[in-house]
Amino acid sequence: MRGVVLAGGAASRYGGQPKGLIELGGRRILDRVVDAVQAAVGAPPLLVANAPGAAAWRPDLQTIPDARPGLGSLGGIYTAVVRGDGPALCVAWDMPFVTDGLLRALADGSPGFDAFLPESDGRRGLEPLCAVYGPACGPAIERQMAGGDLKAIGFHGLVKVGRLPLDQVRTYGDPDELFFNVNRPEDLERAEAVWQRRG
């Protein structure tokens, strides 16, 4: 199992500022995500990022750009899949509250599936940016992209998909917090409030 941190976004909703470099509780969000992924897979993750100078964010990590730029989250997932062997545990770099326990549960539950995702309370019912993707997802995503569909879950009908049930997800925390994204300045305010509440 490889770990991959997805940091490819342009941060347009955060005024162009790289959102994963924002500090929460005295540490950058990126560093918190890297720690969780590394603890789950037992090795430093790959960092997928397109920003100029991204390699300097974490010089200890291998940093690569999207294999096919400009395709959003789907492009990040595709890059994670095709730039290594075996399954990839992918996590967005703006999820400060994701836990290594949840990530280990995803890794442990993924054998036998091409994609393994946690259920969530969100609009999709799944969290595609905190999931495991296997090699079969590469060709499936290529077929999807050829049709002009850039939805992060648009290729699921072409592969075998498994789910970590919501009741199991909740054993690791509140799904609204586990999968919380810091996309806008007001999100950081909410994240700070969660951080303070947790002590």
C-alpha positions in Angstrom: 0.0 0.0 0.0 1.4 3.4 -1.1 0.4 6.6 0.5 -0.4 9.7 -1.7 -1.2 13.2 -0.5 -3.2 15.1 -3.2 -2.2 18.8 -3.2 -2.9 19.6 -6.9 -5.6 22.3 -6.5 -5.2 25.9 -7.5 -6.6 27.1 -4.1 -8.9 29.5 -6.0 -11.4 29.5 -3.2 -8.6 30.5 -0.7 -7.4 33.5 -2.8 -4.6 31.5 -4.4 -2.9 30.8 -1.1 -1.8 27.1 -0.9 -4.4 26.0 1.7 -2.4 23.0 3.0 0.4 25.3 4.1 -2.0 27.1 6.5 -1.3 26.4 10.1 -3.9 24.9 12.5 -3.0 24.5 16.1 0.6 25.6 15.4 1.2 23.1 12.5 0.6 23.2 8.8 -2.4 21.1 7.6 -0.1 19.4 5.1 2.1 18.2 7.9 -0.8 16.8 9.8 -2.1 14.9 6.7 1.4 13.6 5.9 1.8 12.2 9.4 -1.5 10.4 9.3 -0.8 8.8 5.9 2.7 7.8 6.9 1.5 6.2 10.1 -1.1 4.3 8.2 1.1 2.9 5.5 4.4 2.8 7.3 6.3 4.9 4.7 6.6 8.5 3.5 3.8 9.3 1.1 4.1 10.7 -2.4 3.0 14.3 -2.8 1.1 15.2 -6.0 1.2 19.0 -6.4 1.3 21.3 -9.4 2.2 24.6 -7.8 5.6 26.2 -8.6 8.0 25.5 -5.8 5.8 22.6 -4.4 8.9 20.4 -3.9 10.1 22.8 -1.2 6.9 22.3 0.9 8.2 19.0 2.1 11.8 18.4 0.8 11.8 15.0 2.5 9.0 13.7 0.2 9.0 12.9 -3.5 6.8 15.5 -5.2 5.4 15.1 -8.7 2.9 17.1 -10.8 -0.4 15.7 -12.2 0.2 13.3 -15.1 -2.6 15.1 -16.9 -2.9 18.7 -15.6 -6.1 20.6 -15.4 -8.4 17.8 -14.5 -9.0 18.7 -10.8 -9.4 16.0 -8.2 -9.9 13.3 -10.8 -6.5 14.1 -12.3 -4.9 13.8 -8.8 -6.4 10.4 -8.3 -5.3 9.3 -11.7 -1.7 10.4 -11.1 -1.6 8.6 -7.8 -2.7 5.4 -9.5 -0.4 5.5 -12.5 2.7 6.8 -10.9 3.4 3.6 -8.9 2.7 -0.1 -8.4 -0.1 -1.5 -6.4 -2.9 0.3 -4.6 -2.6 3.9 -3.4 -4.2 5.3 -0.3 -5.1 8.9 -1.4 -5.8 11.8 1.0 -6.5 15.4 0.1 -4.0 17.8 1.7 -6.7 20.0 3.3 -8.2 17.5 5.7 -6.7 18.4 9.0 -8.7 15.9 11.1 -8.3 12.7 9.2 -6.9 10.0 11.5 -4.3 7.3 10.9 -6.8 4.8 12.4 -9.4 5.5 9.7 -6.7 5.4 7.0 -5.6 2.0 8.3 -9.2 0.7 8.2 -9.4 1.8 4.5 -6.1 0.0 3.7 -7.2 -3.1 5.6 -10.6 -3.2 3.9 -9.4 -2.6 0.4 -8.2 -6.1 -0.8 -10.6 -7.5 -3.3 -11.7 -4.1 -4.5 -10.4 -1.7 -7.2 -11.6 1.3 -5.2 -12.4 1.4 -1.5 -14.0 4.5 -0.1 -15.4 5.5 3.3 -19.1 6.4 3.5 -19.9 9.9 4.6 -22.7 12.3 5.4 -21.8 14.4 2.4 -23.8 14.9 -0.8 -22.1 12.0 -2.6 -22.5 9.6 0.4 -18.8 8.7 -0.2 -15.5 10.5 0.3 -13.4 10.1 -2.9 -10.5 12.2 -1.6 -9.8 9.8 1.3 -9.8 6.4 -0.3 -7.8 3.5 -1.7 -7.5 3.1 -5.5 -6.0 0.1 -7.3 -4.3 -0.2 -10.7 -7.6 -1.0 -12.5 -8.7 2.5 -11.8 -6.1 3.9 -14.3 -7.7 2.6 -17.5 -11.2 3.3 -16.1 -10.4 6.9 -15.4 -8.8 7.3 -18.8 -12.1 6.1 -20.4 -14.0 8.5 -18.2 -11.8 11.4 -19.1 -12.1 10.6 -22.8 -15.8 11.2 -22.4 -15.2 14.6 -20.8 -16.5 13.6 -17.4 -14.3 14.9 -14.5 -16.4 13.8 -11.6 -14.2 12.2 -8.9 -16.6 9.2 -8.7 -17.5 9.0 -12.4 -15.5 5.9 -13.2 -17.0 3.8 -10.4 -19.3 1.9 -12.7 -16.2 0.6 -14.5 -14.5 -0.9 -11.5 -15.2 -3.0 -8.4 -16.0 -0.6 -5.6 -16.1 -1.3 -1.9 -17.3 0.9 1.0 -16.3 1.3 4.6 -19.7 1.6 6.3 -20.7 4.8 7.9 -21.1 3.2 11.3 -17.5 2.0 11.1 -16.3 5.4 10.0 -17.9 6.9 13.1 -15.8 4.7 15.4 -12.9 7.0 14.3 -14.7 10.3 14.8 -17.5 12.5 13.5 -17.5 12.1 9.7 -18.2 15.8 9.3 -14.9 16.5 11.0 -12.8 13.6 9.7 -13.5 14.7 6.1 -13.6 18.4 6.7 -11.9 20.4 4.0 -10.3 23.8 4.6 -11.2 25.5 1.3 -12.1 29.0 2.4 -11.0 31.4 5.2 -14.3 30.7 7.0 -13.5 27.0 7.0 -10.3 27.7 8.8 -12.3 29.5 11.5 -14.5 26.5 11.9 -11.4 24.2 12.0 -9.9 26.3 14.7 -13.1 26.0 16.7 -13.0 22.2 16.4 -9.3 22.2 17.3 -10.0 24.3 20.5 -12.9 22.1 21.5 -10.8 19.0 21.2 -8.2 20.6 23.4 
